[in-house]
């Protein structure tokens, strides 16, 4: 392996994937929707909440690690 692929591995391990948060939001939304007897609305709310959390976590991660955007490693 070269140094570039190792940097990508570390970056992916530390980043928060928006898709993961959307999945968590959908799961919670289905449970919430089932409790309210409106699964469709629960899924929509879950997607919105998951996307918002994922975007904020990605933004926070980029602020704390500005080199992530360029893919360059710190010396």
PyMOL commands that place a pseudoatom at each C-alpha (Angstrom):
pseudoatom trace, name=CA, resn=UNK, resi=1, chain=A, elem=C, hetatm=0, pos=[0.000, 0.000, 0.000]
pseudoatom trace, name=CA, resn=UNK, resi=2, chain=A, elem=C, hetatm=0, pos=[1.148, 3.514, -0.608]
pseudoatom trace, name=CA, resn=UNK, resi=3, chain=A, elem=C, hetatm=0, pos=[0.902, 6.473, 1.761]
pseudoatom trace, name=CA, resn=UNK, resi=4, chain=A, elem=C, hetatm=0, pos=[-2.033, 7.997, -0.140]
pseudoatom trace, name=CA, resn=UNK, resi=5, chain=A, elem=C, hetatm=0, pos=[-4.323, 5.042, 0.459]
pseudoatom trace, name=CA, resn=UNK, resi=6, chain=A, elem=C, hetatm=0, pos=[-3.426, 4.940, 4.159]
pseudoatom trace, name=CA, resn=UNK, resi=7, chain=A, elem=C, hetatm=0, pos=[-4.407, 8.599, 4.492]
pseudoatom trace, name=CA, resn=UNK, resi=8, chain=A, elem=C, hetatm=0, pos=[-7.774, 7.870, 2.894]
pseudoatom trace, name=CA, resn=UNK, resi=9, chain=A, elem=C, hetatm=0, pos=[-8.365, 4.965, 5.290]
pseudoatom trace, name=CA, resn=UNK, resi=10, chain=A, elem=C, hetatm=0, pos=[-7.710, 7.136, 8.327]
pseudoatom trace, name=CA, resn=UNK, resi=11, chain=A, elem=C, hetatm=0, pos=[-9.852, 9.947, 6.969]
pseudoatom trace, name=CA, resn=UNK, resi=12, chain=A, elem=C, hetatm=0, pos=[-12.785, 7.615, 6.304]
pseudoatom trace, name=CA, resn=UNK, resi=13, chain=A, elem=C, hetatm=0, pos=[-12.486, 6.065, 9.745]
pseudoatom trace, name=CA, resn=UNK, resi=14, chain=A, elem=C, hetatm=0, pos=[-12.742, 9.478, 11.420]
pseudoatom trace, name=CA, resn=UNK, resi=15, chain=A, elem=C, hetatm=0, pos=[-15.442, 10.983, 9.212]
pseudoatom trace, name=CA, resn=UNK, resi=16, chain=A, elem=C, hetatm=0, pos=[-19.149, 10.781, 9.897]
pseudoatom trace, name=CA, resn=UNK, resi=17, chain=A, elem=C, hetatm=0, pos=[-21.003, 9.426, 6.932]
pseudoatom trace, name=CA, resn=UNK, resi=18, chain=A, elem=C, hetatm=0, pos=[-24.239, 11.255, 6.175]
pseudoatom trace, name=CA, resn=UNK, resi=19, chain=A, elem=C, hetatm=0, pos=[-25.737, 8.048, 4.797]
pseudoatom trace, name=CA, resn=UNK, resi=20, chain=A, elem=C, hetatm=0, pos=[-25.254, 6.378, 8.153]
pseudoatom trace, name=CA, resn=UNK, resi=21, chain=A, elem=C, hetatm=0, pos=[-27.097, 9.166, 9.936]
pseudoatom trace, name=CA, resn=UNK, resi=22, chain=A, elem=C, hetatm=0, pos=[-29.921, 9.073, 7.386]
pseudoatom trace, name=CA, resn=UNK, resi=23, chain=A, elem=C, hetatm=0, pos=[-30.237, 5.328, 8.022]
pseudoatom trace, name=CA, resn=UNK, resi=24, chain=A, elem=C, hetatm=0, pos=[-30.387, 5.907, 11.765]
pseudoatom trace, name=CA, resn=UNK, resi=25, chain=A, elem=C, hetatm=0, pos=[-32.990, 8.617, 11.215]
pseudoatom trace, name=CA, resn=UNK, resi=26, chain=A, elem=C, hetatm=0, pos=[-35.116, 6.311, 9.063]
pseudoatom trace, name=CA, resn=UNK, resi=27, chain=A, elem=C, hetatm=0, pos=[-34.975, 3.568, 11.687]
pseudoatom trace, name=CA, resn=UNK, resi=28, chain=A, elem=C, hetatm=0, pos=[-36.026, 5.957, 14.432]
pseudoatom trace, name=CA, resn=UNK, resi=29, chain=A, elem=C, hetatm=0, pos=[-38.628, 7.522, 12.145]
pseudoatom trace, name=CA, resn=UNK, resi=30, chain=A, elem=C, hetatm=0, pos=[-40.207, 4.140, 11.415]
pseudoatom trace, name=CA, resn=UNK, resi=31, chain=A, elem=C, hetatm=0, pos=[-40.469, 3.437, 15.130]
pseudoatom trace, name=CA, resn=UNK, resi=32, chain=A, elem=C, hetatm=0, pos=[-41.897, 6.893, 15.776]
pseudoatom trace, name=CA, resn=UNK, resi=33, chain=A, elem=C, hetatm=0, pos=[-44.283, 6.587, 12.819]
pseudoatom trace, name=CA, resn=UNK, resi=34, chain=A, elem=C, hetatm=0, pos=[-45.496, 3.174, 13.947]
pseudoatom trace, name=CA, resn=UNK, resi=35, chain=A, elem=C, hetatm=0, pos=[-46.226, 4.581, 17.396]
pseudoatom trace, name=CA, resn=UNK, resi=36, chain=A, elem=C, hetatm=0, pos=[-48.235, 7.403, 15.808]
pseudoatom trace, name=CA, resn=UNK, resi=37, chain=A, elem=C, hetatm=0, pos=[-49.852, 5.067, 13.252]
pseudoatom trace, name=CA, resn=UNK, resi=38, chain=A, elem=C, hetatm=0, pos=[-48.354, 7.026, 10.341]
pseudoatom trace, name=CA, resn=UNK, resi=39, chain=A, elem=C, hetatm=0, pos=[-45.191, 5.299, 9.126]
pseudoatom trace, name=CA, resn=UNK, resi=40, chain=A, elem=C, hetatm=0, pos=[-44.842, 7.476, 6.018]
pseudoatom trace, name=CA, resn=UNK, resi=41, chain=A, elem=C, hetatm=0, pos=[-44.667, 10.644, 8.072]
pseudoatom trace, name=CA, resn=UNK, resi=42, chain=A, elem=C, hetatm=0, pos=[-42.215, 9.004, 10.472]
pseudoatom trace, name=CA, resn=UNK, resi=43, chain=A, elem=C, hetatm=0, pos=[-39.892, 8.037, 7.614]
pseudoatom trace, name=CA, resn=UNK, resi=44, chain=A, elem=C, hetatm=0, pos=[-39.981, 11.577, 6.207]
pseudoatom trace, name=CA, resn=UNK, resi=45, chain=A, elem=C, hetatm=0, pos=[-39.214, 13.079, 9.613]
pseudoatom trace, name=CA, resn=UNK, resi=46, chain=A, elem=C, hetatm=0, pos=[-36.444, 10.513, 10.161]
pseudoatom trace, name=CA, resn=UNK, resi=47, chain=A, elem=C, hetatm=0, pos=[-34.779, 11.320, 6.832]
pseudoatom trace, name=CA, resn=UNK, resi=48, chain=A, elem=C, hetatm=0, pos=[-34.883, 15.043, 7.572]
pseudoatom trace, name=CA, resn=UNK, resi=49, chain=A, elem=C, hetatm=0, pos=[-33.458, 14.632, 11.065]
pseudoatom trace, name=CA, resn=UNK, resi=50, chain=A, elem=C, hetatm=0, pos=[-30.803, 12.147, 9.900]
pseudoatom trace, name=CA, resn=UNK, resi=51, chain=A, elem=C, hetatm=0, pos=[-29.689, 14.428, 7.066]
pseudoatom trace, name=CA, resn=UNK, resi=52, chain=A, elem=C, hetatm=0, pos=[-29.490, 17.403, 9.424]
pseudoatom trace, name=CA, resn=UNK, resi=53, chain=A, elem=C, hetatm=0, pos=[-27.419, 15.487, 11.974]
pseudoatom trace, name=CA, resn=UNK, resi=54, chain=A, elem=C, hetatm=0, pos=[-25.168, 14.045, 9.261]
pseudoatom trace, name=CA, resn=UNK, resi=55, chain=A, elem=C, hetatm=0, pos=[-24.567, 17.458, 7.703]
pseudoatom trace, name=CA, resn=UNK, resi=56, chain=A, elem=C, hetatm=0, pos=[-23.756, 19.056, 11.043]
pseudoatom trace, name=CA, resn=UNK, resi=57, chain=A, elem=C, hetatm=0, pos=[-21.396, 16.225, 12.008]
pseudoatom trace, name=CA, resn=UNK, resi=58, chain=A, elem=C, hetatm=0, pos=[-19.608, 16.409, 8.638]
pseudoatom trace, name=CA, resn=UNK, resi=59, chain=A, elem=C, hetatm=0, pos=[-19.319, 20.174, 8.966]
pseudoatom trace, name=CA, resn=UNK, resi=60, chain=A, elem=C, hetatm=0, pos=[-17.971, 19.882, 12.508]
pseudoatom trace, name=CA, resn=UNK, resi=61, chain=A, elem=C, hetatm=0, pos=[-15.464, 17.245, 11.367]
pseudoatom trace, name=CA, resn=UNK, resi=62, chain=A, elem=C, hetatm=0, pos=[-14.221, 19.471, 8.519]
pseudoatom trace, name=CA, resn=UNK, resi=63, chain=A, elem=C, hetatm=0, pos=[-13.799, 22.421, 10.892]
pseudoatom trace, name=CA, resn=UNK, resi=64, chain=A, elem=C, hetatm=0, pos=[-11.682, 20.352, 13.273]
pseudoatom trace, name=CA, resn=UNK, resi=65, chain=A, elem=C, hetatm=0, pos=[-9.647, 18.806, 10.429]
pseudoatom trace, name=CA, resn=UNK, resi=66, chain=A, elem=C, hetatm=0, pos=[-9.275, 21.341, 7.578]
pseudoatom trace, name=CA, resn=UNK, resi=67, chain=A, elem=C, hetatm=0, pos=[-6.774, 19.158, 5.674]
pseudoatom trace, name=CA, resn=UNK, resi=68, chain=A, elem=C, hetatm=0, pos=[-9.520, 16.604, 5.036]
pseudoatom trace, name=CA, resn=UNK, resi=69, chain=A, elem=C, hetatm=0, pos=[-10.969, 18.693, 2.184]
pseudoatom trace, name=CA, resn=UNK, resi=70, chain=A, elem=C, hetatm=0, pos=[-7.701, 18.738, 0.237]
pseudoatom trace, name=CA, resn=UNK, resi=71, chain=A, elem=C, hetatm=0, pos=[-6.634, 15.220, 1.120]
pseudoatom trace, name=CA, resn=UNK, resi=72, chain=A, elem=C, hetatm=0, pos=[-3.235, 16.445, 2.266]
pseudoatom trace, name=CA, resn=UNK, resi=73, chain=A, elem=C, hetatm=0, pos=[-1.637, 15.174, 5.428]
pseudoatom trace, name=CA, resn=UNK, resi=74, chain=A, elem=C, hetatm=0, pos=[-0.124, 17.388, 8.114]
pseudoatom trace, name=CA, resn=UNK, resi=75, chain=A, elem=C, hetatm=0, pos=[3.634, 17.205, 8.624]
for i in range(1, 75): cmd.bond("trace and resi %d" % i, "trace and resi %d" % (i + 1))
show_as sticks, trace
zoom trace
